């Protein structure tokens, strides 16, 4: 039986893990140097926070070396993606995903993946706790479009940012709330609703 919620949780985990890997790659590109402090920008000079729509990918790390931080962030990001793809359905899979999200945050993976991964970890709880038909069942019809839009937005944001840097800078914060947070929540809710409709009718 196709599990829409399982697909949604796996996708959100993959999305968050890829964001963490992006941070790690940019950190490695800065070379074998020390960051300015615990808080730093994954994208180094000449990137300026106030002039870039992505704010130079702010991050933090307990490791005082950008090259090592980047390598570790990529490794943890890959582990995060593998867990979301193959093991999230386990009974404590959501807790492990949340723990990996915190580790990714503390070791250079950036702040954005944490929001998405926590949504995925919370949604994964419903994989093992079937509930009665919820309200707002019409949201089931939205799935899987939030996932499609998020998949298109990850590379599309860089393209739009390159073509229209000033416009992206002006609305970057709003786009983050809409595409990275709002769509992740909508994907989890609509996937949950769709999964319930599958359980109560024929397999999807």
MDAnalysis code that builds the backbone (N, CA, C; Angstrom):
import MDAnalysis as mda
import numpy as np

u = mda.Universe.empty(612, n_residues=204, atom_resindex=np.repeat(np.arange(204), 3), trajectory=True)
u.add_TopologyAttr("name", ["N", "CA", "C"] * 204)
u.add_TopologyAttr("resid", np.arange(1, 205))
u.add_TopologyAttr("resname", ["UNK", "UNK", "UNK", "UNK", "UNK", "UNK", "UNK", "UNK", "UNK", "UNK", "UNK", "UNK", "UNK", "UNK", "UNK", "UNK", "UNK", "UNK", "UNK", "UNK", "UNK", "UNK", "UNK", "UNK", "UNK", "UNK", "UNK", "UNK", "UNK", "UNK", "UNK", "UNK", "UNK", "UNK", "UNK", "UNK", "UNK", "UNK", "UNK", "UNK", "UNK", "UNK", "UNK", "UNK", "UNK", "UNK", "UNK", "UNK", "UNK", "UNK", "UNK", "UNK", "UNK", "UNK", "UNK", "UNK", "UNK", "UNK", "UNK", "UNK", "UNK", "UNK", "UNK", "UNK", "UNK", "UNK", "UNK", "UNK", "UNK", "UNK", "UNK", "UNK", "UNK", "UNK", "UNK", "UNK", "UNK", "UNK", "UNK", "UNK", "UNK", "UNK", "UNK", "UNK", "UNK", "UNK", "UNK", "UNK", "UNK", "UNK", "UNK", "UNK", "UNK", "UNK", "UNK", "UNK", "UNK", "UNK", "UNK", "UNK", "UNK", "UNK", "UNK", "UNK", "UNK", "UNK", "UNK", "UNK", "UNK", "UNK", "UNK", "UNK", "UNK", "UNK", "UNK", "UNK", "UNK", "UNK", "UNK", "UNK", "UNK", "UNK", "UNK", "UNK", "UNK", "UNK", "UNK", "UNK", "UNK", "UNK", "UNK", "UNK", "UNK", "UNK", "UNK", "UNK", "UNK", "UNK", "UNK", "UNK", "UNK", "UNK", "UNK", "UNK", "UNK", "UNK", "UNK", "UNK", "UNK", "UNK", "UNK", "UNK", "UNK", "UNK", "UNK", "UNK", "UNK", "UNK", "UNK", "UNK", "UNK", "UNK", "UNK", "UNK", "UNK", "UNK", "UNK", "UNK", "UNK", "UNK", "UNK", "UNK", "UNK", "UNK", "UNK", "UNK", "UNK", "UNK", "UNK", "UNK", "UNK", "UNK", "UNK", "UNK", "UNK", "UNK", "UNK", "UNK", "UNK", "UNK", "UNK", "UNK", "UNK", "UNK", "UNK", "UNK", "UNK", "UNK", "UNK", "UNK", "UNK", "UNK", "UNK", "UNK"])
u.atoms.positions = np.array([
    [0.840, -1.190, 0.000],
    [0.000, 0.000, 0.000],
    [0.876, 1.241, 0.000],
    [0.593, 2.114, -0.920],
    [1.364, 3.358, -1.006],
    [1.078, 4.219, 0.221],
    [2.103, 4.737, 0.835],
    [1.961, 5.537, 2.045],
    [2.309, 6.986, 1.747],
    [1.315, 7.837, 1.499],
    [1.607, 9.249, 1.196],
    [2.380, 9.940, 2.312],
    [2.026, 9.668, 3.565],
    [2.736, 10.313, 4.664],
    [4.185, 9.838, 4.729],
    [4.406, 8.565, 4.470],
    [5.773, 8.030, 4.459],
    [6.601, 8.713, 3.378],
    [6.005, 8.902, 2.198],
    [6.692, 9.593, 1.102],
    [6.999, 11.027, 1.490],
    [6.032, 11.672, 2.130],
    [6.200, 13.070, 2.533],
    [7.329, 13.227, 3.537],
    [7.337, 12.370, 4.550],
    [8.374, 12.449, 5.577],
    [9.748, 12.191, 4.972],
    [9.828, 11.193, 4.091],
    [11.108, 10.898, 3.444],
    [11.580, 12.075, 2.598],
    [10.649, 12.684, 1.869],
    [11.026, 13.833, 1.026],
    [11.534, 14.982, 1.880],
    [10.818, 15.306, 2.955],
    [11.242, 16.413, 3.812],
    [12.614, 16.126, 4.420],
    [12.851, 14.870, 4.781],
    [14.160, 14.508, 5.296],
    [15.252, 14.662, 4.248],
    [14.963, 14.245, 3.023],
    [15.923, 14.410, 1.934],
    [16.192, 15.889, 1.661],
    [15.140, 16.687, 1.683],
    [15.263, 18.127, 1.430],
    [16.152, 18.774, 2.488],
    [15.887, 18.465, 3.760],
    [16.680, 19.040, 4.847],
    [18.124, 18.572, 4.777],
    [18.324, 17.283, 4.479],
    [19.676, 16.763, 4.375],
    [20.466, 17.408, 3.255],
    [19.803, 17.667, 2.125],
    [20.474, 18.330, 1.000],
    [20.864, 19.756, 1.348],
    [20.008, 20.445, 2.114],
    [20.367, 21.789, 2.560],
    [21.598, 21.754, 3.455],
    [21.655, 20.765, 4.348],
    [22.831, 20.620, 5.198],
    [24.091, 20.339, 4.398],
    [23.966, 19.515, 3.369],
    [25.113, 19.207, 2.511],
    [25.573, 20.447, 1.746],
    [24.613, 21.258, 1.301],
    [24.983, 22.512, 0.638],
    [25.826, 23.377, 1.563],
    [25.405, 23.499, 2.813],
    [26.188, 24.275, 3.779],
    [27.603, 23.696, 3.892],
    [27.681, 22.365, 3.994],
    [28.981, 21.729, 4.143],
    [29.896, 21.973, 2.957],
    [29.354, 21.927, 1.756],
    [30.170, 22.162, 0.557],
    [30.730, 23.581, 0.560],
    [29.875, 24.552, 0.890],
    [30.353, 25.935, 0.929],
    [31.411, 26.128, 2.011],
    [31.265, 25.431, 3.126],
    [32.258, 25.539, 4.204],
    [33.588, 24.941, 3.762],
    [33.539, 23.816, 3.072],
    [34.784, 23.220, 2.588],
    [35.498, 24.127, 1.594],
    [34.714, 24.868, 0.796],
    [35.314, 25.768, -0.187],
    [36.096, 26.908, 0.466],
    [35.810, 27.190, 1.738],
    [36.558, 28.235, 2.436],
    [37.929, 27.756, 2.884],
    [38.161, 26.454, 2.809],
    [39.494, 25.930, 3.068],
    [39.781, 25.628, 4.522],
    [41.040, 25.339, 4.765],
    [41.494, 24.930, 6.089],
    [41.742, 26.159, 6.965],
    [40.652, 26.827, 7.304],
    [40.733, 28.053, 8.104],
    [39.758, 27.971, 9.274],
    [39.968, 28.851, 10.226],
    [39.075, 28.910, 11.382],
    [37.947, 29.890, 11.105],
    [36.730, 29.585, 11.550],
    [35.619, 30.533, 11.384],
    [35.794, 31.723, 12.315],
    [34.965, 32.742, 12.104],
    [35.052, 33.940, 12.940],
    [34.614, 33.664, 14.373],
    [33.835, 32.631, 14.562],
    [33.344, 32.274, 15.886],
    [32.421, 31.082, 15.758],
    [31.656, 30.805, 16.808],
    [30.710, 29.701, 16.737],
    [29.670, 29.940, 15.653],
    [29.277, 31.193, 15.469],
    [28.345, 31.574, 14.414],
    [29.132, 32.176, 13.267],
    [28.851, 31.729, 12.058],
    [29.595, 32.201, 10.885],
    [28.736, 31.995, 9.642],
    [29.259, 32.419, 8.506],
    [28.578, 32.220, 7.230],
    [29.229, 31.071, 6.474],
    [28.405, 30.124, 6.019],
    [28.942, 28.999, 5.266],
    [29.554, 29.463, 3.950],
    [28.953, 30.487, 3.343],
    [29.501, 31.064, 2.112],
    [30.417, 32.213, 2.517],
    [31.686, 32.077, 2.240],
    [32.656, 33.070, 2.666],
    [32.727, 34.276, 1.757],
    [33.678, 35.171, 2.034],
    [33.883, 36.361, 1.195],
    [34.120, 35.962, -0.253],
    [33.617, 36.797, -1.187],
    [33.106, 38.164, -0.996],
    [31.616, 38.257, -0.654],
    [30.993, 37.148, -0.297],
    [29.571, 37.179, 0.041],
    [29.338, 38.063, 1.263],
    [28.356, 38.951, 1.172],
    [27.981, 39.844, 2.266],
    [26.539, 39.559, 2.675],
    [26.332, 39.351, 3.956],
    [25.027, 38.935, 4.458],
    [23.912, 39.870, 4.028],
    [24.147, 41.172, 4.149],
    [23.092, 42.141, 3.846],
    [22.860, 42.317, 2.354],
    [23.714, 41.745, 1.524],
    [23.587, 41.927, 0.072],
    [23.217, 40.645, -0.661],
    [23.032, 39.542, 0.068],
    [22.726, 38.251, -0.552],
    [21.368, 37.763, -0.091],
    [20.562, 37.263, -1.024],
    [19.216, 36.805, -0.670],
    [19.238, 35.622, 0.290],
    [20.305, 34.821, 0.240],
    [20.417, 33.651, 1.121],
    [21.176, 33.973, 2.401],
    [21.525, 35.266, 2.584],
    [22.244, 35.720, 3.787],
    [23.542, 34.958, 3.999],
    [24.146, 34.458, 2.912],
    [25.426, 33.749, 2.953],
    [25.371, 32.442, 3.751],
    [24.175, 31.886, 3.886],
    [23.982, 30.612, 4.576],
    [24.561, 30.637, 6.004],
    [23.913, 31.333, 6.919],
    [24.402, 31.356, 8.305],
    [24.421, 29.951, 8.906],
    [25.424, 29.689, 9.719],
    [25.584, 28.367, 10.317],
    [26.319, 28.504, 11.636],
    [26.448, 27.406, 12.331],
    [27.234, 27.354, 13.557],
    [27.949, 26.008, 13.601],
    [29.015, 25.947, 14.395],
    [29.745, 24.687, 14.509],
    [30.545, 24.664, 15.797],
    [30.631, 23.488, 16.380],
    [31.478, 23.295, 17.547],
    [32.909, 22.962, 17.149],
    [33.142, 22.805, 15.846],
    [34.473, 22.477, 15.332],
    [35.144, 23.758, 14.830],
    [36.294, 24.116, 15.347],
    [36.938, 25.387, 14.974],
    [37.733, 25.321, 13.678],
    [37.201, 24.647, 12.677],
    [37.883, 24.529, 11.395],
    [36.824, 24.363, 10.320],
    [36.837, 25.250, 9.314],
    [35.783, 25.240, 8.306],
    [35.868, 24.031, 7.386],
    [37.073, 23.605, 7.042],
    [37.212, 22.445, 6.171],
    [36.670, 21.190, 6.855],
    [37.076, 20.982, 8.103],
    [36.598, 19.813, 8.848],
    [35.098, 19.920, 9.094],
    [34.646, 21.123, 9.430],
    [33.217, 21.331, 9.635],
    [32.423, 20.962, 8.387],
    [32.909, 21.399, 7.228],
    [32.220, 21.091, 5.978],
    [32.159, 19.610, 5.701],
    [33.265, 18.922, 5.926],
    [33.305, 17.473, 5.694],
    [32.318, 16.766, 6.608],
    [32.316, 17.153, 7.889],
    [31.411, 16.528, 8.852],
    [29.955, 16.832, 8.502],
    [29.688, 18.067, 8.089],
    [28.319, 18.437, 7.723],
    [27.819, 17.619, 6.546],
    [28.672, 17.376, 5.576],
    [28.285, 16.552, 4.426],
    [28.014, 15.115, 4.862],
    [28.866, 14.579, 5.727],
    [28.683, 13.203, 6.199],
    [27.387, 13.063, 6.992],
    [27.159, 14.000, 7.914],
    [25.925, 13.946, 8.713],
    [24.705, 14.171, 7.827],
    [24.823, 15.075, 6.847],
    [23.720, 15.306, 5.927],
    [23.370, 14.057, 5.134],
    [24.389, 13.315, 4.691],
    [24.152, 12.064, 3.982],
    [23.501, 11.027, 4.886],
    [23.982, 10.931, 6.129],
    [23.376, 10.009, 7.089],
    [21.923, 10.387, 7.356],
    [21.672, 11.680, 7.415],
    [20.322, 12.187, 7.626],
    [19.403, 11.749, 6.480],
    [19.887, 11.903, 5.253],
    [19.089, 11.536, 4.089],
    [18.841, 10.032, 4.034],
    [19.853, 9.235, 4.329],
    [19.695, 7.786, 4.322],
    [18.694, 7.335, 5.374],
    [18.743, 7.945, 6.549],
    [17.793, 7.579, 7.603],
    [16.374, 7.942, 7.195],
    [16.209, 9.137, 6.631],
    [14.874, 9.564, 6.203],
    [14.330, 8.675, 5.098],
    [15.210, 8.175, 4.251],
    [14.770, 7.392, 3.094],
    [14.491, 5.935, 3.443],
    [15.292, 5.346, 4.344],
    [15.195, 3.902, 4.561],
    [14.752, 3.479, 5.960],
    [14.891, 4.368, 6.973],
    [14.657, 3.920, 8.340],
    [13.634, 4.746, 9.120],
    [13.074, 5.781, 8.494],
    [12.171, 6.654, 9.233],
    [10.915, 5.926, 9.685],
    [10.554, 4.809, 9.011],
    [9.336, 4.101, 9.368],
    [9.483, 3.289, 10.652],
    [10.699, 3.173, 11.169],
    [10.894, 2.459, 12.430],
    [10.213, 3.215, 13.576],
    [9.913, 2.476, 14.637],
    [9.089, 3.047, 15.700],
    [9.691, 4.309, 16.287],
    [10.983, 4.366, 16.451],
    [11.635, 5.552, 16.997],
    [12.396, 6.313, 15.907],
    [11.963, 6.128, 14.675],
    [12.648, 6.778, 13.567],
    [12.604, 8.289, 13.634],
    [11.467, 8.843, 14.081],
    [11.337, 10.290, 14.190],
    [12.280, 10.884, 15.219],
    [12.461, 10.178, 16.338],
    [13.372, 10.663, 17.369],
    [14.807, 10.683, 16.857],
    [15.192, 9.649, 16.130],
    [16.542, 9.609, 15.573],
    [16.732, 10.729, 14.559],
    [15.700, 10.969, 13.740],
    [15.793, 12.046, 12.755],
    [15.943, 13.399, 13.450],
    [15.189, 13.611, 14.518],
    [15.325, 14.852, 15.279],
    [16.702, 15.003, 15.889],
    [17.257, 13.897, 16.399],
    [18.600, 13.937, 16.980],
    [19.639, 14.261, 15.917],
    [19.506, 13.639, 14.742],
    [20.434, 13.937, 13.651],
    [20.317, 15.390, 13.207],
    [19.099, 15.943, 13.284],
    [18.905, 17.349, 12.915],
    [19.664, 18.269, 13.858],
    [19.647, 17.961, 15.147],
    [20.377, 18.767, 16.122],
    [21.881, 18.639, 15.889],
    [22.343, 17.419, 15.625],
    [23.772, 17.206, 15.336],
    [24.174, 17.985, 14.086],
    [23.314, 17.953, 13.063],
    [23.600, 18.690, 11.829],
    [23.688, 20.186, 12.096],
    [22.803, 20.678, 12.949],
    [22.830, 22.097, 13.314],
    [24.139, 22.460, 14.007],
    [24.568, 21.629, 14.961],
    [25.749, 21.942, 15.763],
    [27.056, 21.740, 15.020],
    [27.010, 21.068, 13.880],
    [28.240, 20.752, 13.158],
    [28.248, 21.320, 11.747],
    [27.631, 22.498, 11.575],
    [27.800, 23.233, 10.337],
    [26.723, 23.078, 9.297],
    [25.642, 22.343, 9.608],
    [24.597, 22.112, 8.619],
    [23.634, 23.254, 8.414],
    [23.768, 24.315, 9.190],
    [22.899, 25.475, 9.012],
    [21.629, 25.393, 9.833],
    [20.880, 26.484, 9.810],
    [19.666, 26.587, 10.616],
    [18.415, 26.163, 9.852],
    [18.400, 26.345, 8.541],
    [17.207, 26.018, 7.758],
    [16.815, 24.547, 7.840],
    [17.764, 23.614, 7.762],
    [17.369, 22.205, 7.823],
    [16.664, 21.826, 9.116],
    [16.970, 22.530, 10.216],
    [16.370, 22.171, 11.494],
    [14.860, 22.321, 11.456],
    [14.346, 23.423, 10.877],
    [12.905, 23.641, 10.823],
    [12.222, 22.516, 10.056],
    [12.752, 22.197, 8.891],
    [12.114, 21.199, 8.033],
    [12.208, 19.807, 8.646],
    [13.359, 19.488, 9.228],
    [13.534, 18.158, 9.798],
    [12.654, 17.950, 11.025],
    [12.429, 18.986, 11.810],
    [11.541, 18.847, 12.963],
    [10.101, 18.615, 12.525],
    [9.702, 19.253, 11.430],
    [8.378, 18.995, 10.868],
    [8.278, 17.542, 10.408],
    [9.330, 17.067, 9.732],
    [9.349, 15.678, 9.272],
    [9.330, 14.707, 10.448],
    [10.120, 15.001, 11.481],
    [10.166, 14.126, 12.647],
    [8.815, 14.081, 13.349],
    [8.154, 15.239, 13.461],
    [6.836, 15.269, 14.080],
    [5.807, 14.514, 13.264],
    [5.857, 14.676, 11.941],
    [4.901, 13.983, 11.077],
    [5.106, 12.479, 11.113],
    [6.348, 12.046, 11.293],
    [6.628, 10.608, 11.296],
    [5.959, 9.900, 12.466],
    [5.601, 10.633, 13.498],
    [4.916, 10.039, 14.647],
    [3.609, 9.389, 14.217],
    [2.948, 9.976, 13.216],
    [1.660, 9.458, 12.764],
    [1.792, 8.180, 11.957],
    [3.005, 7.815, 11.569],
    [3.191, 6.568, 10.835],
    [2.834, 5.358, 11.687],
    [2.938, 5.509, 13.009],
    [2.688, 4.393, 13.923],
    [1.463, 4.610, 14.797],
    [0.724, 5.696, 14.567],
    [-0.434, 6.002, 15.394],
    [-1.610, 6.370, 14.506],
    [-2.276, 5.371, 13.900],
    [-3.458, 5.654, 13.081],
    [-4.529, 6.350, 13.910],
    [-5.189, 7.318, 13.288],
    [-6.232, 8.063, 13.981],
    [-7.491, 8.057, 13.134],
    [-8.586, 8.505, 13.750],
    [-9.837, 8.598, 13.024],
    [-9.744, 9.687, 11.967],
    [-10.699, 9.682, 11.066],
    [-10.699, 10.684, 9.995],
    [-10.708, 12.083, 10.596],
    [-9.730, 12.918, 10.287],
    [-9.643, 14.242, 10.882],
    [-10.515, 15.243, 10.139],
    [-10.612, 16.420, 10.700],
    [-11.287, 17.511, 10.013],
    [-10.413, 18.023, 8.869],
    [-11.012, 18.887, 8.059],
    [-10.295, 19.488, 6.932],
    [-9.730, 18.424, 5.992],
    [-10.519, 17.379, 5.762],
    [-10.063, 16.299, 4.893],
    [-9.827, 16.783, 3.468],
    [-10.408, 17.936, 3.105],
    [-10.222, 18.458, 1.749],
    [-8.761, 18.759, 1.456],
    [-7.954, 18.950, 2.489],
    [-6.529, 19.214, 2.272],
    [-5.826, 18.030, 1.622],
    [-6.452, 16.856, 1.669],
    [-5.845, 15.695, 1.018],
    [-5.658, 15.927, -0.466],
    [-6.528, 16.745, -1.067],
    [-6.432, 16.994, -2.505],
    [-5.216, 17.844, -2.869],
    [-4.612, 18.495, -1.875],
    [-3.438, 19.338, -2.135],
    [-2.190, 18.491, -2.386],
    [-2.119, 17.346, -1.723],
    [-0.948, 16.480, -1.838],
    [-0.893, 15.870, -3.226],
    [0.269, 15.770, -3.900],
    [1.635, 16.023, -3.415],
    [2.216, 17.343, -3.899],
    [1.379, 18.309, -4.277],
    [1.887, 19.533, -4.907],
    [2.862, 20.329, -4.039],
    [2.687, 20.364, -2.702],
    [3.724, 21.058, -1.916],
    [5.112, 20.447, -2.105],
    [5.174, 19.129, -2.252],
    [6.464, 18.475, -2.474],
    [7.031, 18.839, -3.843],
    [6.163, 18.894, -4.839],
    [6.601, 19.238, -6.190],
    [7.170, 20.657, -6.214],
    [6.466, 21.583, -5.552],
    [6.913, 22.980, -5.544],
    [8.241, 23.111, -4.800],
    [8.377, 22.402, -3.670],
    [9.632, 22.458, -2.921],
    [10.784, 21.897, -3.743],
    [10.530, 20.798, -4.456],
    [11.578, 20.206, -5.284],
    [12.020, 21.157, -6.386],
    [11.059, 21.901, -6.942],
    [11.402, 22.866, -7.991],
    [12.077, 24.105, -7.413],
    [11.712, 24.468, -6.183],
    [12.228, 25.697, -5.593],
    [13.687, 25.583, -5.173],
    [14.130, 24.398, -4.788],
    [15.518, 24.280, -4.322],
    [16.510, 24.741, -5.383],
    [16.463, 24.233, -6.615],
    [17.362, 24.788, -7.644],
    [16.838, 26.099, -8.213],
    [15.511, 26.255, -8.235],
    [14.925, 27.454, -8.818],
    [15.270, 28.718, -8.058],
    [15.440, 28.610, -6.734],
    [15.765, 29.797, -5.946],
    [17.115, 30.382, -6.360],
    [18.082, 29.506, -6.676],
    [19.389, 29.994, -7.110],
    [19.289, 30.661, -8.469],
    [18.463, 30.106, -9.340],
    [18.293, 30.703, -10.659],
    [17.622, 32.068, -10.561],
    [16.540, 32.139, -9.778],
    [15.851, 33.415, -9.605],
    [16.757, 34.422, -8.910],
    [17.532, 33.947, -7.922],
    [18.454, 34.842, -7.228],
    [19.531, 35.388, -8.126],
    [19.976, 34.586, -9.090],
    [20.996, 35.052, -10.029],
    [20.425, 36.032, -11.039],
    [19.189, 35.808, -11.465],
    [18.575, 36.667, -12.470],
    [18.001, 37.952, -11.875],
    [17.454, 37.843, -10.666],
    [16.813, 38.995, -10.031],
    [17.308, 39.141, -8.593],
    [18.588, 39.460, -8.410],
    [19.165, 39.487, -7.063],
    [18.517, 40.507, -6.137],
    [18.204, 41.691, -6.635],
    [17.620, 42.725, -5.779],
    [16.212, 42.343, -5.339],
    [15.432, 41.788, -6.258],
    [14.077, 41.367, -5.906],
    [14.109, 40.231, -4.893],
    [15.003, 39.285, -5.082],
    [15.120, 38.171, -4.147],
    [15.593, 38.640, -2.783],
    [16.478, 39.632, -2.767],
    [16.943, 40.171, -1.501],
    [15.797, 40.822, -0.741],
    [14.906, 41.496, -1.482],
    [13.801, 42.200, -0.848],
    [12.774, 41.255, -0.247],
    [12.574, 40.097, -0.885],
    [11.521, 39.182, -0.434],
    [12.105, 37.855, 0.060],
    [13.405, 37.810, 0.301],
    [14.044, 36.562, 0.706],
    [13.467, 35.989, 1.981],
    [13.221, 36.843, 2.974],
    [12.656, 36.365, 4.232],
    [11.268, 35.793, 4.055],
    [10.456, 36.465, 3.250],
    [9.099, 35.988, 2.985],
    [9.134, 34.661, 2.241],
    [10.011, 34.565, 1.248],
    [10.111, 33.319, 0.486],
    [10.567, 32.166, 1.372],
    [11.448, 32.449, 2.330],
    [11.877, 31.403, 3.257],
    [10.685, 30.874, 4.053],
    [9.847, 31.786, 4.546],
    [8.671, 31.370, 5.324],
    [7.681, 30.589, 4.474],
    [7.534, 30.992, 3.218],
    [6.554, 30.347, 2.341],
    [7.068, 29.006, 1.821],
    [8.259, 29.006, 1.212],
    [8.729, 27.826, 0.499],
    [9.419, 26.809, 1.400],
    [10.129, 27.258, 2.430],
    [10.867, 26.323, 3.269],
    [10.114, 25.916, 4.528],
    [9.289, 26.787, 5.061],
    [8.543, 26.466, 6.278],
    [7.081, 26.178, 5.960],
    [6.405, 27.123, 5.292],
    [4.982, 26.959, 5.011],
    [4.678, 25.739, 4.164],
    [5.434, 25.541, 3.088],
    [5.190, 24.387, 2.225],
    [5.519, 23.073, 2.932],
    [6.528, 23.089, 3.811],
    [6.852, 21.875, 4.559],
    [5.704, 21.486, 5.479],
    [5.119, 22.481, 6.148],
    [3.967, 22.213, 7.018],
    [2.785, 21.731, 6.194],
    [2.515, 22.399, 5.073],
    [1.395, 22.011, 4.220],
    [1.602, 20.607, 3.654],
    [2.833, 20.281, 3.302],
    [3.120, 18.935, 2.792],
    [2.835, 17.881, 3.852],
    [3.262, 18.140, 5.093],
    [3.033, 17.176, 6.164],
    [1.545, 17.015, 6.454],
    [0.814, 18.122, 6.521],
    [-0.614, 18.058, 6.832],
    [-1.384, 17.395, 5.701],
    [-1.132, 17.797, 4.468],
    [-1.862, 17.218, 3.333],
    [-1.498, 15.746, 3.151],
    [-0.234, 15.383, 3.383],
    [0.158, 13.982, 3.305],
    [-0.532, 13.157, 4.367],
    [-0.671, 13.714, 5.563],
    [-1.372, 13.034, 6.651],
    [-2.838, 12.822, 6.299],
    [-3.485, 13.866, 5.769],
    [-4.888, 13.756, 5.373],
    [-5.077, 12.734, 4.259],
    [-4.159, 12.764, 3.284],
    [-4.258, 11.835, 2.160],
    [-4.043, 10.401, 2.630],
    [-3.117, 10.222, 3.563],
    [-2.846, 8.893, 4.100],
    [-4.075, 8.346, 4.816],
    [-4.769, 9.209, 5.559],
    [-5.979, 8.783, 6.263],
    [-7.051, 8.338, 5.265],
    [-7.197, 9.091, 4.182],
    [-8.193, 8.728, 3.183],
    [-7.846, 7.403, 2.518],
    [-6.539, 7.104, 2.378],
    [-6.143, 5.830, 1.801],
    [-6.479, 4.677, 2.746],
    [-6.254, 4.883, 4.023],
    [-6.520, 3.833, 4.986],
    [-8.011, 3.519, 5.104],
    [-8.832, 4.527, 4.894],
    [-10.266, 4.354, 5.061],
    [-10.978, 3.926, 3.792],
    [-10.232, 3.825, 2.682],
    [-10.830, 3.415, 1.422],
    [-9.933, 2.388, 0.770],
    [-9.873, 2.389, -0.541],
    [-9.018, 1.440, -1.247],
    [-7.567, 1.901, -1.182],
    [-6.617, 0.987, -1.361],
    [-5.212, 1.405, -1.356],
    [-4.924, 2.445, -2.426],
    [-3.999, 3.379, -2.110],
    [-3.666, 4.463, -3.036],
    [-2.599, 4.006, -4.026],
])
